[in-house]
Amino acid sequence: MLFMFGGPSHIDTFDPKPILNRHHGRPLPFNGPRVLSFPERHGDLVGSPFRFQQHGECGAWASELFPHVSHVIDELCILKSMHCSNSRHGGAVLEWHTGSDTFVRPSMGSWLTYGLGSENDNLPGYITICQALSQGGANNYSSAFLPATYQGTPIGNDNIAAKDATIPFVGRKTQLAQQRLELDMLAKLDRKSLLTRGPDSELAARIASFELAFRMQTETPQVQDLGGETMATQRLYGLDENVTEDFGRQCLMARRFSERGVRFVQCNSNGWDHHDDLEINLTKMCRSVDQPIAGLITDLKQRGLLEETLVIWGGEFGRTPVAENADGRDHNPHGFTMWMAGGGVKPGFTYGATDDYGYYAVENKVHFHDLHATILHLLGMEHTKLTYRYAGRDFRLTDVAGNVIHDLLA
């Protein structure tokens, strides 16, 4: 998962709106949504300042902000009719990660590792790199009422550069023999507590996590050490440029973790909330992720891994076609773009549409629940059957909604 925290503007990246450009400066010709984040700051229609062009054999549209991604656009399955339920960052981010914008629920990564199990003994099943601490924080990668062993393991946070991000306490200087003695003592006390108190899934998971952390002492530093990668590979991800090095490092680590059996890896780009200075800020953000994203897709394909690895790109919502603060855009959960690549999706395919101004999804609408259902299907699971009983009823990632979008399947 390549998560663009803040809500990237779809009408400036992958969803061109020529009518919006022609009507620049005019009032919106229909009623906007009843609930707006900052209605007092809204103005007239504002066209995109960026040029769009069709690319690849599929002829999909992309703006000049993504020149590298445009070269791999034939691998993308672009969804232009996404919508969700919440116009606020906290609710929408939580809704994407957990399927609920109001309650604490297991995250998508936790559901996936619960359903698929782990492919390795020395690394977590679910890792998130440099994820934001705000807008839901740890709830976005929490296992909630699922057993704690399925929660995400954070590597750093949004205040830490990817090169400095580590898993807490892994790689500390204590001798392994000393750690083994400490863990054996803790395990003995914990097992005694289990005999006294009865079954306790959190305590059992804690014992397992300590043992996993011990095994990670040698495995994790090797995965995060990118020095063994060829210079050509490092350049492919943009590690040789300051502007792309941070997200490029995340993407390259994601490939390395995935190769070693980590089921779900999330890379996080933070800073897409452009209420003003859209042209300057969006240009900066796109430049920081464009080459790393294209590098990841190219690298996976060259290694024969793309067809069995699902790559997902997007944020918690899109942006409005009307101006905010004269040169920005407000939150828009009613219509926006996400895309997927590899993992069994139809490549070079565009699905759905927003209206002529990019405000509302109007054709083949896809809710987060639908995309979650489709992701689970692509990974071999029926979303209505991947359930966990808690507090007297069965829960699932898609709750009581969601439909697999079969048109997206290769």
C-alpha positions in Angstrom: 0.0 0.0 0.0 1.4 3.4 -1.1 -0.6 5.7 1.1 -0.6 9.4 0.3 -1.7 11.0 3.6 -3.7 14.2 3.2 -5.8 13.5 0.0 -4.1 14.0 -3.4 -6.0 16.0 -5.9 -7.4 13.6 -8.5 -8.2 16.4 -11.0 -4.6 17.5 -11.0 -3.1 14.0 -11.3 -5.1 11.2 -13.1 -8.6 12.7 -13.8 -8.4 15.5 -16.4 -11.4 17.9 -16.6 -11.3 20.1 -19.7 -14.7 21.6 -19.0 -13.5 22.6 -15.6 -10.6 24.3 -17.2 -12.8 26.1 -19.7 -15.1 27.3 -16.9 -12.3 28.4 -14.6 -13.4 31.3 -12.5 -17.1 30.7 -12.8 -19.4 29.5 -10.0 -20.1 25.8 -9.5 -23.2 25.2 -11.7 -24.8 22.8 -9.3 -25.2 22.4 -5.5 -22.1 21.2 -3.7 -22.3 18.8 -0.8 -24.2 19.9 2.3 -21.2 19.2 4.6 -18.0 21.0 3.7 -14.8 21.2 5.7 -14.3 25.0 5.4 -17.4 26.5 3.5 -16.4 30.0 4.3 -13.2 29.6 2.3 -14.7 28.2 -0.8 -14.6 30.2 -4.1 -15.3 29.6 -7.8 -14.2 26.8 -10.1 -10.5 26.5 -10.6 -9.0 24.5 -13.4 -5.9 22.5 -13.2 -2.6 24.3 -13.8 -1.0 21.1 -15.0 -1.0 19.6 -18.5 -2.5 16.2 -19.1 -1.5 13.7 -21.8 -2.5 10.1 -22.7 0.2 7.5 -22.3 1.0 3.9 -23.1 -0.8 1.5 -25.3 -3.9 1.9 -23.1 -4.0 5.6 -23.6 -4.7 6.4 -19.9 -4.4 10.0 -18.9 -1.9 11.4 -16.4 -0.7 14.9 -15.7 2.8 16.2 -16.1 3.3 15.7 -12.4 3.9 11.9 -12.9 6.3 11.5 -15.8 7.9 8.3 -14.4 4.6 6.7 -13.5 3.4 7.5 -17.0 6.0 5.1 -18.4 4.4 2.2 -16.5 0.8 3.3 -16.9 0.1 0.1 -18.9 0.5 -1.8 -15.7 -2.1 0.3 -13.8 -5.8 -0.3 -13.1 -7.1 3.2 -12.5 -10.3 3.7 -10.5 -11.7 7.2 -11.1 -15.0 6.8 -9.2 -13.9 6.2 -5.6 -15.9 7.7 -2.8 -16.0 7.3 1.0 -18.2 8.5 3.9 -16.2 11.1 5.7 -14.8 14.5 4.7 -12.4 14.8 7.7 -8.9 13.4 7.7 -9.3 11.4 10.9 -12.5 9.7 9.9 -11.6 9.1 6.2 -8.1 7.8 7.1 -9.6 5.4 9.6 -12.2 4.4 7.1 -9.7 3.4 4.5 -7.5 1.5 7.0 -10.2 -0.2 9.0 -13.5 0.0 7.1 -15.0 2.2 9.8 -14.9 6.0 10.2 -16.4 5.9 13.7 -15.2 2.9 15.6 -12.0 1.2 16.5 -11.8 -1.8 14.2 -9.0 -4.1 12.9 -7.0 -2.6 10.1 -6.9 -4.0 6.6 -3.4 -5.3 7.1 -4.4 -7.1 10.3 -7.4 -8.7 8.5 -5.0 -9.8 5.7 -2.5 -11.4 8.0 -5.3 -13.0 10.0 -6.7 -14.5 6.8 -3.5 -15.5 5.0 -1.1 -16.3 7.9 2.6 -15.6 7.8 5.2 -16.8 5.3 8.1 -16.2 7.6 9.2 -16.9 11.2 11.6 -14.1 11.7 9.7 -11.0 10.6 6.2 -9.6 11.4 3.4 -10.3 8.9 2.4 -6.7 8.7 4.8 -3.7 8.6 4.1 0.0 8.1 6.9 2.5 7.4 6.9 6.1 8.6 3.1 6.2 9.1 1.6 9.4 10.6 1.0 9.5 14.3 -2.0 11.8 13.8 -5.5 11.3 12.4 -6.2 7.9 14.0 -2.6 7.1 14.8 -2.0 3.6 16.0 -5.6 2.7 15.4 -4.8 2.7 11.6 -2.6 -0.3 12.0 -4.1 -1.8 15.1 -5.5 -5.4 15.3 -8.3 -4.1 17.6 -10.2 -7.2 18.8 -8.3 -9.6 16.6 -5.4 -11.4 18.4 -2.6 -8.9 19.0 -0.2 -10.9 16.9 -1.9 -9.5 13.8 -1.3 -5.9 14.5 1.0 -3.8 12.3 4.6 -3.3 13.3 5.6 0.4 12.8 9.0 1.3 11.5 9.5 4.9 12.4 6.8 7.6 12.0 6.1 10.7 9.9 8.6 12.7 11.9 11.5 10.4 11.1 13.4 10.1 7.8 13.2 6.6 6.3 16.9 6.2 6.6 16.6 6.6 10.4 13.4 4.6 10.9 13.8 1.4 12.8 11.7 -1.1 14.7 11.8 -0.1 18.4 14.4 -2.0 20.5 15.5 -4.2 17.6 19.3 -3.9 17.1 20.0 -2.7 20.7 23.5 -3.4 21.9 22.6 -6.0 24.6 24.4 -9.3 24.0 22.1 -12.0 22.4 22.9 -14.4 25.3 21.8 -11.8 27.8 18.6 -11.1 25.9 17.9 -14.9 25.7 18.2 -15.1 29.5 15.8 -12.1 29.9 13.2 -13.5 27.6 13.4 -17.0 29.2 12.7 -15.4 32.5 9.8 -13.3 31.2 8.3 -16.3 29.4 8.5 -18.3 32.6 6.7 -15.6 34.6 4.1 -15.1 31.8 3.3 -18.8 31.5 2.9 -18.9 35.3 0.5 -16.0 35.0 -1.5 -17.8 32.3 -1.9 -20.8 34.5 -3.2 -18.6 37.3 -5.5 -16.3 35.3 -6.6 -18.6 32.5 -6.4 -17.9 28.8 -5.3 -14.4 27.8 -4.8 -13.8 24.1 -3.0 -10.5 24.7 -0.5 -12.1 27.1 0.0 -15.0 24.8 0.6 -12.6 21.9 3.0 -10.6 24.0 5.1 -13.8 24.7 5.1 -14.5 20.9 6.1 -11.0 20.1 9.0 -11.1 22.4 10.2 -14.3 20.8 9.7 -12.8 17.3 11.6 -9.6 18.4 14.5 -11.8 19.4 14.6 -13.6 16.1 14.3 -10.2 14.3 17.6 -9.1 15.8 19.6 -10.4 12.8 16.9 -10.5 10.1 15.5 -7.0 10.2 18.8 -5.0 10.0 19.7 -7.1 6.9 16.4 -6.2 5.2 16.8 -2.5 6.0 20.4 -2.4 4.9 20.1 -1.4 1.2 23.9 -1.4 0.7 23.7 -4.8 -1.0 21.5 -3.5 -3.8 23.2 -2.6 -7.0 23.7 1.1 -7.9 21.3 0.6 -10.8 18.6 -0.6 -8.5 19.2 2.3 -6.1 19.0 4.8 -8.9 15.8 3.1 -10.2 14.1 4.0 -6.9 15.7 7.5 -6.8 18.0 6.9 -3.9 20.6 9.1 -5.6 18.5 12.2 -5.4 17.6 14.1 -2.3 14.0 14.8 -3.3 13.2 11.1 -4.0 15.5 9.3 -1.6 13.1 9.1 1.4 10.1 7.6 -0.3 12.4 5.6 -2.6 14.0 4.0 0.4 10.5 3.1 1.7 9.6 1.5 -1.6 12.8 -0.5 -1.9 12.4 -1.7 1.7 8.9 -2.7 0.9 10.1 -4.9 -2.0 12.8 -6.5 0.3 10.3 -7.2 3.1 7.8 -8.6 0.6 10.4 -10.9 -0.9 11.0 -12.3 2.6 7.4 -13.2 3.2 5.9 -10.1 4.9 2.3 -10.2 3.8 1.4 -6.5 4.0 3.7 -3.6 3.7 2.6 0.1 3.8 4.7 3.0 2.6 3.6 6.4 3.7 4.0 9.8 2.0 2.8 12.6 4.3 1.9 16.1 3.2 -0.9 16.0 0.6 -3.4 18.3 2.3 -3.2 21.3 0.0 -5.7 23.9 1.2 -3.5 26.6 -0.4 -0.5 26.9 -2.7 -1.7 23.9 -4.6 0.6 24.3 -7.6 3.8 24.6 -5.6 2.9 22.0 -2.9 1.5 19.3 -5.2 4.4 19.6 -7.6 6.8 19.0 -4.6 4.9 16.0 -3.3 4.4 14.3 -6.7 8.1 14.8 -7.5 9.1 13.1 -4.2 7.1 9.9 -5.0 6.9 9.6 -8.8 10.2 7.9 -9.6 10.1 5.6 -6.5 6.6 4.4 -7.4 7.6 3.7 -11.0 10.8 2.1 -9.8 8.9 -0.3 -7.5 6.5 -1.4 -10.3 9.4 -1.8 -12.8 11.5 -3.7 -10.3 8.7 -6.0 -9.3 8.0 -6.8 -13.0 11.7 -7.4 -13.8 11.9 -9.9 -11.0 8.7 -11.7 -11.9 7.0 -10.6 -8.7 4.4 -8.1 -10.0 1.8 -10.7 -11.0 1.8 -12.1 -7.4 2.2 -8.7 -5.6 -0.7 -6.3 -5.4 0.3 -2.6 -5.3 -2.3 0.0 -4.2 -1.9 3.8 -4.5 -4.2 6.5 -3.1 -5.1 8.7 -0.2 -8.1 9.1 2.1 -10.1 11.3 -0.4 -9.6 13.7 -3.3 -9.9 17.5 -3.6 -12.7 19.9 -4.7 -12.9 21.6 -8.2 -13.6 24.9 -6.5 -10.9 27.0 -5.0 -10.2 27.3 -1.3 -8.1 30.2 -0.1 -7.9 31.3 -3.8 -5.1 28.8 -4.7 -5.9 25.6 -2.9 -8.6 22.8 -2.9 -10.7 21.5 0.0 -11.4 17.8 1.0 -13.6 15.8 -1.4 -14.8 12.4 -0.4 -17.5 12.3 -3.1 -15.3 11.4 -6.0 -11.6 10.7 -6.4 -9.0 8.4 -7.9 -7.0 5.4 -6.7 -5.2 2.8 -8.7 -3.8 -0.7 -8.3 -1.2 -2.7 -10.2 -0.2 -6.4 -10.4 -1.8 -9.0 -8.2 -4.4 -10.1 -10.7 -5.9 -6.7 -11.6 -6.6 -5.8 -15.3 -3.6 -3.8 -16.5 -3.9 -0.7 -18.6 -7.6 -0.3 -17.6 -9.6 2.7 -16.4 -12.8 2.2 -14.5 -15.5 4.6 -13.5 -15.8 8.4 -13.8 -16.5 11.6 -12.0 -18.8 14.4 -13.3 -17.4 17.0 -15.7 -16.0 19.0 -12.9 -14.6 16.1 -10.8 -16.8 16.7 -7.8 -18.9 13.5 -7.6 -18.4 9.9 -8.7 -21.2 9.3 -11.3 -20.3 6.2 -13.2 -19.5 2.7 -11.7 -19.1 4.2 -8.2 -16.7 2.3 -5.9 -16.9 2.8 -2.2 -14.0 1.9 0.2 -16.0 -1.2 1.2 -16.1 -2.3 -2.5 -12.4 -1.8 -3.0 -11.7 -3.7 0.3 -13.9 -6.6 -0.9 -12.0 -6.6 -4.2 -8.6 -6.5 -2.6 -9.5 -9.5 -0.4 -10.8 -11.4 -3.5 -7.6 -10.7 -5.3 -5.7 -12.2 -2.4 -7.8 -15.3 -2.4 -10.4 -14.5 0.3 -14.2 -14.1 0.3 -14.9 -10.9 2.2 -18.2 -12.1 3.6 -16.5 -15.2 5.1 -13.4 -13.6 6.5 -15.0 -12.9 9.9 -14.2 -12.8 13.6 -16.7 -13.2 16.4 -16.5 -10.4 19.0 -19.0 -9.0 21.5 -21.8 -11.3 20.4 -21.6 -10.9 16.6 -19.4 -11.6 13.6 -17.3 -8.7 12.3 -15.5 -8.3 8.9 -13.4 -5.7 7.1 -16.4 -4.7 4.9 -18.9 -4.9 7.8 -22.3 -5.4 6.2 -21.5 -3.8 2.8 -19.0 -4.2 -0.1 -19.2 -5.8 -3.5 -16.3 -7.3 -5.5 -15.7 -5.3 -8.6 -15.3 -8.1 -11.1 -14.6 -5.8 -14.0 -11.2 -5.0 -12.4 -10.0 -8.6 -12.5 -7.6 -9.8 -15.2 
